[in-house]
Every structure is written in C-alpha cells, then in structure tokens.
Amino acid sequence: MSMIDFNKMIDNHLKRENYPKGVGRYYPSEIGMCLRKVYYSYMHPQEIQPELLKIFEVGNILHDFVVEVLRSEKNPDVELLKSEFPFKHEVDDFVISGRIDNLILVKISGKNVLVEVKSTGNIDFIEEAAPHNVVQLQLYMHVLGIHDGILLYLDKRNLKSKVFPIAYDEEKAKQILERFRALHKSIKEGGTPEPEARGDRKTLWMCRLCEYRERCYEETPRSREWM
C-alpha cells in the first residue's frame, strides 16, 4: 500500500493565490496588529507561510464549532442570528472592507450581542481580553451599530473557554479610525510607521510571529525605545 504525505496534502489544500493588496482598501481584522507590519504587507507583500495558514485554518474550524454550539437546540437561551459578516465602511478617500470570519451575532435575553471568537494555545494564560482583540471588536460595534460585545476565547487543545464582555466605547472606536487614517497616509506618502509592537513587552510576542521581523530590525535597530 502506498503511503500518503498528508502534511503536503494539507499545504496544497490551504495554499492561497497571493494577490497584491490594493492601496485604499484596508481589512478590519488588521487594525489591531502592529501598523508597521500592516504597512509592510502593502509595500512588500510576501506569501503566507504554510504553518501560518494551518494556524488560521484551526481558527476557522473552531469558529464553525462555536456556530454549531450556538445554533444547537440544546442551548435555547441563546439565539443565533448571523454567523457571517460582509463588512464595508467608507472613510475619507479609502474604504475598510472584507468578510469577517470570526464574528457572530446572537440574541441573549432580548439583546443583540456581537461575539468575536478567538482561538488560543493555552486558555490558562488568558486573564483578560487582549487589547488588539478589543480594538477589532470596538470597530465592529461602532460600524454595525450593535453596542454589546463579547470576546470568546477557545482553547485549541481541549475546547475550554473564557468569555469577556466588552462595553462599547465611542472614543476608542474613533481612535481606531485614526489608526486607519495613519496607515493610509503612510502608504500614500511612503513613511514607514513606528515598530509599535516592539515598544511594549506585552506586544513583543507579535514580532516573534512576524514575517517582516528581519526587515523591521534592519530599518529600526534595537534601542532603548524599541526592543
């Protein structure tokens, strides 16, 4: 019997065509990331590595599972209203748009609530909602006009979960739109944003996973300000 290389089969299955991003069209899921990374992804596009595609796919599978749980008749207290969101918001001379893969709309005790699903490698380390996740949810609540939100973290190993209610904050939502304006200005005028993830130990983990790590350190070497 001939053996199959299932790792290779998964890589083939998940492989994406790499299209350059259009300047002036930005994705809602990116704004919680380091702005320099997002800037580089427009100016110096790279193919997404197979290992990263696998991590994304695990997130998609867990999202589908959460939808099943919320839809189940065994959980009558929560009504699933929507599990896929096309998203479009025009700002100045650019647009924020894209399909949101990890957002669900439910009705709980007569209230519409947006649930953003995040997978994690170890739920024990999650003590509070991560700021870059809160940023995304604030944007969704602002644009969709639904002002009750939940961040739901699900452990990839054992499906344990933690839930954090997020209150809508109009000021935070406006700050997020300013981040998009700053990104658009940088891309149009060619000024590289600061390596903000390297400015705080809490966000330094983003750099370990970043495909632009080498380029970033070349452009801005380590210093007192940037780790």
VEXDREN-2710 file (C-alpha; in Angstrom, 1 decimal):
% VEXDREN-2710
k/r/px/py/pz
1/MET/0.0/0.0/0.0
2/SER/1.4/3.4/-1.0
3/MET/1.8/5.9/1.8
4/ILE/0.4/9.4/1.6
5/ASP/2.0/12.6/2.7
6/PHE/-0.9/14.2/4.5
7/ASN/1.1/17.3/5.6
8/LYS/1.8/18.1/2.0
9/MET/-1.9/17.5/1.1
10/ILE/-3.0/20.0/3.8
11/ASP/-0.4/22.5/2.5
12/ASN/-1.8/22.1/-1.1
13/HIS/-5.4/22.4/0.2
14/LEU/-4.8/25.6/2.1
15/LYS/-2.5/27.3/-0.5
16/ARG/-3.8/30.7/-1.4
17/GLU/-3.2/32.8/-4.5
18/ASN/-1.1/35.8/-3.5
19/TYR/-2.7/38.9/-4.8
20/PRO/-1.1/42.3/-4.1
21/LYS/-3.3/44.4/-1.7
22/GLY/-5.0/47.5/-3.2
23/VAL/-4.0/50.8/-1.7
24/GLY/-7.1/52.4/-0.2
25/ARG/-8.8/49.2/0.7
26/TYR/-8.0/48.0/4.2
27/TYR/-9.1/45.0/6.2
28/PRO/-10.9/45.4/9.6
29/SER/-9.0/42.4/11.1
30/GLU/-5.6/44.1/10.6
31/ILE/-6.0/47.2/12.6
32/GLY/-5.2/45.6/16.0
33/MET/-1.9/44.5/14.6
34/CYS/1.4/46.5/14.6
35/LEU/0.8/49.2/12.0
36/ARG/4.4/48.7/10.6
37/LYS/3.6/45.1/9.8
38/VAL/0.4/46.1/8.0
39/TYR/2.3/48.8/6.1
40/TYR/4.9/46.3/5.0
41/SER/2.2/43.9/3.8
42/TYR/1.1/46.5/1.3
43/MET/4.6/47.8/0.3
44/HIS/6.5/44.5/0.4
45/PRO/3.9/41.7/0.0
46/GLN/5.0/38.2/1.0
47/GLU/3.4/34.8/0.6
48/ILE/1.8/33.5/3.8
49/GLN/3.8/30.6/5.1
50/PRO/2.1/27.1/5.2
51/GLU/2.5/26.9/9.0
52/LEU/0.6/30.2/9.5
53/LEU/-2.1/29.1/7.1
54/LYS/-2.6/26.0/9.3
55/ILE/-3.0/28.1/12.4
56/PHE/-5.6/30.3/10.6
57/GLU/-7.5/27.2/9.5
58/VAL/-7.6/25.9/13.1
59/GLY/-9.2/29.2/14.0
60/ASN/-11.8/28.8/11.2
61/ILE/-12.6/25.2/12.3
62/LEU/-13.2/26.4/15.9
63/HIS/-15.4/29.3/14.7
64/ASP/-17.6/26.8/12.9
65/PHE/-17.8/24.7/16.0
66/VAL/-18.9/27.7/18.1
67/VAL/-21.6/28.4/15.5
68/GLU/-22.8/24.8/15.9
69/VAL/-22.9/25.2/19.7
70/LEU/-24.9/28.5/19.5
71/ARG/-27.3/27.1/16.9
72/SER/-28.0/24.0/18.9
73/GLU/-31.5/23.4/20.2
74/LYS/-29.8/22.1/23.4
75/ASN/-28.9/25.8/24.1
76/PRO/-32.3/27.6/23.9
77/ASP/-31.2/30.7/25.9
78/VAL/-29.1/32.0/23.1
79/GLU/-30.5/32.6/19.6
80/LEU/-28.0/32.6/16.7
81/LEU/-28.9/35.5/14.3
82/LYS/-25.9/35.7/12.0
83/SER/-22.6/33.9/11.5
84/GLU/-21.0/35.6/8.5
85/PHE/-20.5/39.3/8.0
86/PRO/-19.6/41.2/4.9
87/PHE/-18.2/44.5/6.2
88/LYS/-17.8/47.8/4.4
89/HIS/-17.1/51.3/5.9
90/GLU/-16.1/54.3/3.8
91/VAL/-13.7/56.8/5.4
92/ASP/-12.4/59.9/3.6
93/ASP/-10.8/58.6/0.4
94/PHE/-10.4/54.9/1.5
95/VAL/-12.6/52.0/2.4
96/ILE/-12.4/49.4/5.2
97/SER/-13.9/46.2/3.9
98/GLY/-13.7/42.4/3.9
99/ARG/-15.5/39.4/5.1
100/ILE/-15.3/39.0/8.9
101/ASP/-14.6/35.3/9.6
102/ASN/-14.7/35.3/13.4
103/LEU/-17.8/37.3/14.2
104/ILE/-21.2/36.0/15.3
105/LEU/-24.4/37.9/16.1
106/VAL/-26.6/36.3/18.8
107/LYS/-29.6/37.3/20.9
108/ILE/-29.3/36.9/24.6
109/SER/-32.1/37.9/27.0
110/GLY/-33.7/40.0/24.2
111/LYS/-30.4/41.9/23.4
112/ASN/-28.4/41.6/20.2
113/VAL/-24.7/40.8/21.1
114/LEU/-21.7/40.6/18.8
115/VAL/-19.4/37.6/19.7
116/GLU/-15.9/37.6/18.4
117/VAL/-14.3/34.2/18.5
118/LYS/-10.5/33.8/19.2
119/SER/-8.6/30.5/19.4
120/THR/-5.7/30.3/21.9
121/GLY/-2.9/27.8/22.6
122/ASN/-3.4/27.8/26.3
123/ILE/-6.5/29.3/28.0
124/ASP/-4.8/29.4/31.4
125/PHE/-2.7/32.3/30.4
126/ILE/-5.8/34.4/29.3
127/GLU/-6.6/36.7/32.3
128/GLU/-8.3/39.4/30.3
129/ALA/-9.3/40.3/26.8
130/ALA/-6.2/41.1/24.7
131/PRO/-6.1/44.9/23.7
132/HIS/-5.6/44.1/20.0
133/ASN/-8.7/41.9/20.0
134/VAL/-10.8/44.6/21.9
135/VAL/-9.7/47.1/19.2
136/GLN/-11.3/45.0/16.4
137/LEU/-14.5/44.4/18.4
138/GLN/-14.8/48.2/19.1
139/LEU/-14.6/48.8/15.3
140/TYR/-17.3/46.2/14.6
141/MET/-19.6/47.5/17.3
142/HIS/-19.2/51.1/16.0
143/VAL/-19.8/50.4/12.3
144/LEU/-22.5/47.8/12.8
145/GLY/-24.4/49.8/15.4
146/ILE/-24.6/46.9/17.9
147/HIS/-23.2/48.1/21.2
148/ASP/-23.0/44.9/23.2
149/GLY/-20.0/42.7/22.6
150/ILE/-18.3/39.6/23.9
151/LEU/-14.8/38.2/23.3
152/LEU/-14.9/34.4/23.4
153/TYR/-11.5/32.6/23.8
154/LEU/-11.4/28.9/23.0
155/ASP/-8.5/26.6/23.8
156/LYS/-7.4/24.6/20.7
157/ARG/-6.3/21.7/22.9
158/ASN/-9.4/21.0/24.9
159/LEU/-12.2/23.4/23.9
160/LYS/-12.2/25.1/27.3
161/SER/-13.4/28.7/27.0
162/LYS/-13.3/32.1/28.7
163/VAL/-15.8/35.0/28.0
164/PHE/-15.2/38.7/28.4
165/PRO/-18.0/41.2/28.0
166/ILE/-16.8/44.4/26.1
167/ALA/-18.5/47.7/26.6
168/TYR/-18.8/49.9/23.5
169/ASP/-16.6/53.0/23.7
170/GLU/-17.2/55.6/21.0
171/GLU/-13.8/57.3/21.8
172/LYS/-11.9/54.1/21.3
173/ALA/-13.8/53.5/18.1
174/LYS/-12.8/56.9/16.8
175/GLN/-9.1/56.3/17.7
176/ILE/-9.3/53.1/15.6
177/LEU/-10.5/55.0/12.6
178/GLU/-7.5/57.4/13.2
179/ARG/-5.2/54.3/13.0
180/PHE/-6.6/53.6/9.6
181/ARG/-6.0/57.2/8.6
182/ALA/-2.4/57.0/9.8
183/LEU/-1.9/53.7/7.8
184/HIS/-3.4/55.2/4.7
185/LYS/-1.2/58.3/4.9
186/SER/1.9/56.2/5.4
187/ILE/1.2/54.0/2.4
188/LYS/0.3/57.0/0.2
189/GLU/3.3/59.1/1.3
190/GLY/5.8/56.3/1.9
191/GLY/6.7/57.0/5.5
192/THR/7.2/53.7/7.5
193/PRO/5.2/53.7/10.7
194/GLU/7.0/53.1/14.0
195/PRO/7.5/49.5/15.1
196/GLU/4.9/49.8/17.8
197/ALA/4.8/46.1/18.8
198/ARG/8.4/46.5/19.8
199/GLY/7.6/49.4/22.2
200/ASP/5.9/47.2/24.9
201/ARG/6.7/43.8/26.4
202/LYS/3.0/43.0/26.2
203/THR/3.0/43.1/22.4
204/LEU/6.6/41.9/21.7
205/TRP/5.1/38.4/21.0
206/MET/3.7/39.7/17.7
207/CYS/7.3/40.2/16.5
208/ARG/8.2/36.5/17.0
209/LEU/5.5/35.5/14.6
210/CYS/6.0/38.4/12.1
211/GLU/7.3/37.6/8.6
212/TYR/8.8/41.1/8.4
213/ARG/10.9/40.8/11.5
214/GLU/14.2/40.9/9.7
215/ARG/13.3/43.9/7.6
216/CYS/11.9/45.7/10.7
217/TYR/15.1/45.3/12.7
218/GLU/17.2/46.4/9.7
219/GLU/15.1/49.6/9.4
220/THR/15.0/50.3/13.1
221/PRO/17.7/48.6/15.1
222/ARG/17.2/47.7/18.8
223/SER/17.4/50.7/21.1
224/ARG/16.1/52.0/24.5
225/GLU/12.8/52.8/22.9
226/TRP/12.4/49.8/20.6
227/MET/13.1/46.3/21.9
END
